[in-house]
Structures are given as C-alpha cells and as structure tokens.
C-alpha cells in the first residue's frame, strides 16, 4: 500500500511533527512519502490514499486548492474527505456548528456595515479580534483595543472589502490557562496540548505543550464531532473559556492542522493504525 502525506512546496519533506508518521506506517506495511499538493508531476492515482498534512498555504490559494482537492478525490481516497475539506476551509463552518448546538466564541459576522467602534460600543468590548473568513495560522488576524481603534479601523475596512470578517471578543483565557487543543483520531480522543494563542503576549512554543485534558473538555470535544455529518480521520478542536468560564470552540481544524504528534508517544502509532485500517 502507498500513501501520500500531502504537504506544500515550502515543506517538501513534511513538518518535523509529521515525519514521525512514515516509520509507524512502514511497520504496518504501508509505504508513505511526502507529496506537494501543487506539484504537477505528482501522479495521484498511483497512491492508495492521500492524507492532508502540512498544506499550510492553502488559504492563500483556496480556489486552486479546492479544485485540486476535487481532482485528487476522484483519483484516490482523500482524508479528510473532499466535502469536509471544502466546508472547513471557510470559517462559516463555525456558524453551521453553532446552529447545530455547538457553543463557539461569540462572533459577529461582519460585512463592514458597522465600524469597529460601533461593534465595540454595541457589545461593550475592551479588546476584540477580527480576521477574514478564509484564514489559517492567524493570517491577517488582528487584535484591537479601545485605544487602538483608529489604527485598527483601516485594517478592518480592508478585510471587509475582500471577505466576510469575523469579529470576536478577545478571551483572556487564551493567556491563562491557555488555549487547549484536543486531537481526535477517528473521532476518538487521542491527546491534548496547551498552547498560547497567536495574539497572546505570552505566545508559547509553536509545538505546544502536552496537557492533561479534563473530562469536561473531552466531552465537549466529542460533542463537537458528533455535530458533523461525516466521519473524519483526524480532527483538532481548539477550546477556550468565555469570561464567564464556559467552554467554547475557537476552531475545529479538519483540513491541515498540526496534530502535535511529538507531544504524545502513542499518537504517531495511533494515527498510523487508523490510516492502515482504512486502507483495509
């Protein structure tokens, strides 16, 4: 069996974290190698499956990437599946999950008809985050305060001219105790890491730190996955707490999340077994 671990041109040999996966797959009789999604020389139907990993430039070329996703899904098995990838590549998925009963960070979906100052006043915010609906790794994500509105307003206006924009209160819990990311394999909890949000002044190491998740967090993450209508190979639920202390979903990452495999000794083996099982 041959599997492509799909990456982008800036990381042709995979991210460090994902390099732990091929040896575990080899032990199960599955040969895995990196493949750059945008490389026209790759023959995708030569693989028994393609697993999206570090395609970290997709948000800059979303239309091209989604065309590629559809093409590869016709050529071989793609994980996560193409409909899931398309849905999750636009942050409107959060709105869908909220309609299905998932508690998300309180969000204003803005077309620019209201200024930041108006939103701050209406929602009584002291700090807020705004970002485009197509984004990854905090790309073009900005923190605004009441004192910085004059500087932030032009950035906000520019984003609104290009995309639908999410405006959310800045949650102090992303600093203390931190944003907890729960990783699931085949909808089963695998492991968790603590990481400081990108805009936090105490932004932690990029790799995240292992953390013992609580029963409440695991139950919440599982409820998020139950709100999906399609099984997924992998998922990462990024959780925080509102100022009132309630758990909420910041992001559900189903396209190309770091799964922090190095933070758990069992995680690479667990993901490899899930891939092998799906190959039959």
Secondary structure, DSSP 8 states (H G I E B T S, - for coil): -EEEEEE-GGGTT--GGGHHHHHHHHHTT-EEEEEETT-TT--GGGSSEEEEEE-TTGGGSHHHHHHHHHHHHHHSEEES-HHHHHHHTSTHHHHHHHHTT--B--EEEE-SSS-HHHHHHHHT-SEEEEEESS-STTTT-EEEEGGGHHHHHHHHHHHHHHS-EEEEE--GGGTTTTEEEEEEETTEEEEEEEE--TTSTT---TT-EE----HHHHHHHHHHHHT-SS--SEEEEEEEE-TTS-EEEEEEE-SS----GGG-TTHHHHHHHHHHHHH-
